[in-house]
Amino acid sequence: MSHLFGPVPSRRLGRSLGLDITPYKTCTFDCVYCQLGRTTNKTVQRREYIAKDLILCELRDFLSEGAEDVDYITFAGSGEPTLHSGIGEMIDAIKTMTDIPVVVITNGSLLFREDVRCDLSNADIVLPSLDAATASVFRAVNQPHESLSVDLIIEGLRMFREVFRGEFWLEIMFVRGVNDGTDEITALSDAISAIDPDRVQLNTVVRPPCEDAMPVGEDVMVQIQEAFGGNFDVEIIAERRIEVRADILPLLERRPLTLDQIAGSLGMHRNEAAKYLRELIEQGAVVETVHGGKRYFASIST
């Protein structure tokens, strides 16, 4: 199985080639909004989950065939990338292969560790998240490993920002009725002031989550942006659930496709494509069949 996916079209990162370096749902959190479902291996143990030489070999082969349409190489995917003990070596190796900027998308939970901060130091952009600044809300929205505290994570973000020379973009995912209250917004604003990121990106639930996580309204997002905006470079970023649904159905109206074919056509990770397909099946728009030992998905209208 390839550990590369994409290039994925991204509003923030243009055409991003993803590196998936941890097993499915191996994470320090079990966020209520995660589009990939419940965490099956909640851990803070760092190790070489997937052989780094294998990942680098796949990337080297990809780059040798030409990567003119790739704007960024991004560590992301189906688990928390900083759990991989070889991420620093992989970043350094990529720097010898190509001039394409390297991005790490992380939940930021392990940046209090000096080894993790060192591992990410040569990335061009690090994009951590911070969804809460108080203990109770942190537990409610991120459902973290028992050894983690929000104060420790905020301090880790601050320490990393002090030494990191690349771009530091902080993302906050808002869930209605969980972390969008006035007191939490004030606490987040104070935490962000201490961290001092280059950008703050506000997001809300739009993909099908594993729990009853509901999106924050556009008017509330604007109010939050205004509450933060006096002190930071703040933007509201939009996800593409409706657009993806609109892209999947025409593909399946032409002919049935496997999950990997759908993911490849849309330039997304197969686990993300599976979540969209599950939603379409539940809505009666798509049916799953088995032919020749393979699972195919087809539009009901075909």
Phi, psi and omega in degrees: 000133180289145176256012174251146173215147183102204006299136182262127176292128184226134178298323183278325192237016179063230178265109188250125174270118185270143172244118181258102193249005176230155179298160182306125176056038168264109192207161175276345181240169170223065189299139182294341184258001189299128182287348182265359178099191185290144175291129180261342178222086179276118187207160170241011182280121176270132173198175181274082185298321177232136184304122182297328179296325177295314180297315181293325177296316178298318180293318180299318178296318179298313182294329181292339179270001179101131182226041184297334183265010181259122179268327181216150168254121193238124171281112182200199174124225192255010177207182179276113188295332181286353172289339179282119184291346181259012185297323179296316178296323179293318177300314180298320180293320179298323180298335177275345183269325192204161175267001180296129182299147181254131180241142172239118174261118188220156174279357174075004189288340184251009182288352173288345180274132181297323181294325178290317178300319178295318182299325184268000189295335182263003175291157178274321177225132170243128186238083178275166176245156173211102187264352182203158179231001175240153188298316185292318180290322176304313179295324183289319187269323185258342179043064191282169169302144188299340182277353186259143174232154182292326178296320178297319181292316178299318178296322177296318176298317180295316180295320179294319180299326181297327187253343185282132183258357177271195178276136183238106181248127182255126179252140176237125178259118182263137178238127184303130177077003181245302183233024182252012179284160183301315181297321181290323178298319178297316179295320177296318179299318178295318180295318181294323177301320180290326182282320178061059179286164176289324179219153170239126183243123183261133182224166174214168186294125174224331178278159181294113182275173180274345180231187184277059178270126184246148181287154172275140181295156182300322180295323178291321178300319179294319178298320178294318178301317180293325179294325179274332197298338181290339186245341187225163169279100189245134176225150173265122180256143184250140173267181194230041183300311182297318181296321180295316176303317181292334179279324183292314187300315177299325177300314185282342175287336178284312180193156176296145182225155173280168178300316181295324178294319179294313180299317180295321180294326183263357178064046179225167178292143183298328180291325177290317178300322180298324179294318178296318180296320179299319179294318180294324177295315180298330180274358178079016181267339184225146177237145178256132179229164177240129180218125180062031180080003180245148178269129179238155177240136182223152176286140178299331184282350181277000000 
